Amino acid sequence: MKRRAVYALLLLGLCVAGLGFWRALRVHAVSAAPSVSYLASWSPDAAAKYLDEREVWWQYWPPAKRDHGTVCISCHTNVPYALSRRALQEQLGHAEMPAPEQVMLDNVEKRVSNWPQMTPFYSDAADGKGKTAQSHATEAVLNAVILASYDAGQGKLRPITKTAFNEAWALQEQTGENAGGWKWQNFRLVPWESAESAYQGAAMLAIALGNAPDDYAADPDNSKHLQMLQDYLKRQYAAQPLMSKVYVLWASARMPGLLDDAQRAKLLAEIGNLQQSDGGWILDSLDKQPFWKMLEGTSDSDGCATGLVVTALEEAGVNSRDKMLDHGLEWLRQHQSADGSWRAYSLNERRDPNSDIGRFMSDAATGYAVLALEIARQDTGQSRKLASIESQPAAFRPPDSNHVHSTARP
């Protein structure tokens, strides 16, 4: 009996000790929670610094220089910068627009104001047949997209933005299978300078129209152009790569009728099927290229694909509690680089991702990642609360790269 009593006491002691150890583990787990939250946060300040430095580099990069003291507008650097930088200004509590952003905006307004005197970025003589018309139309669309994004934030459509829209409407295709769209500069470089890019550009203009204040899209003077644009986007939708369809999902929130219920459901299912186990997306899966040269590391999720998809999901009204959206946002929060950027890679050729030109895709990735995270932060009607670091010191590289001549493409 004594022996049994001793065994019983020992067993009881082990149980008590085990319970204490389990409680200690729980306490440790709770105390460790803040560090997990910290790792899941991101730095708006670091992102702003990266974007500004890259914009300054672009403005001073000789191949980006254009006539009348202006600079080329790049799809991978200037456009995402324009769409995202103002949101960071509000987030960081800065009353004034940073100098690089002001220079960029002044540059666009100067070219719009003096449109008849401005030389297209590319020409038939220097870059091949058709490049003058392609470049002219591409710039007209992007000028309107950029200026409309700023006016949307101010709640007032300025005369300069109306001028930009008029310049784009004047170059809208009127006949043929591309009626309602625009010519687009095509250097066989995806995703922004290839045959498919015209559709993306048209979708971006649809987004800008949907966001334009003062009921610009409802103006009867624009009804013909708007109807042609809608018809073009719907008519050409089925033939587009998934990346282009993601832009239409984004635009559909502001321009009802672009997608019917069946198309929307199918598109969301396709996007969901391509989400990686880590919560992100891979650019190559959205825009398959048979000639794509695999780079080490590019089989991982990237900031460009993830930022674009998450932004489109948010704008399209996907519920904030949706797991696909929530996991995408979590990936963005956890994958900001030390220099403030999110990484992405060229689909066209091998590039050093740390070189000036090699950062083009990371410029786009950072702009879209910031846009996605800022939309989530501003969505105060939802329960999601984003953690953000007020200011985290980081080692920044000197201002970096962008696009333009055939020797420097994304």
Buried (B, 14 or more C-beta within 10 A) or exposed (E): EEEEEEEEEEEEEEEEEEEEEEEEEEEEEEEEEEEEEEEEBBBBBBBBBBBBBBBBBBBEBEBBEBEEEBBBBBBBBBBBBBBBBBBBBEBBEEEEBBEBBEBBBEBBBBBBEEBEEBBBBBBBEEBBEEBBBBBBBBBBBBBBBBBBBBBBEEEEBBEBBBBBBBBBBEBBBEEEEBBBBBBBBBBEBBBBBBEBBBBBBBBBBBBBBBBBBBEBBEBEEBEEBBEBBBEBBBBBBEEBBBBBBBBBBBBBBBBEEBBEEEBBEEBBEEBBEBBBEBBBBBBBBBBEBEEBEEBEEBEEBBBBBBBBBBBBBBBBEBEBEEEBBBBBBBBBBBBBBEBBBBBBBBBBEEBEBEEBBBBBBBBBBBBBBBBBBBBBBBEEEEEEEBEBEEEBEBEBBEBBBBBBBEEBBB
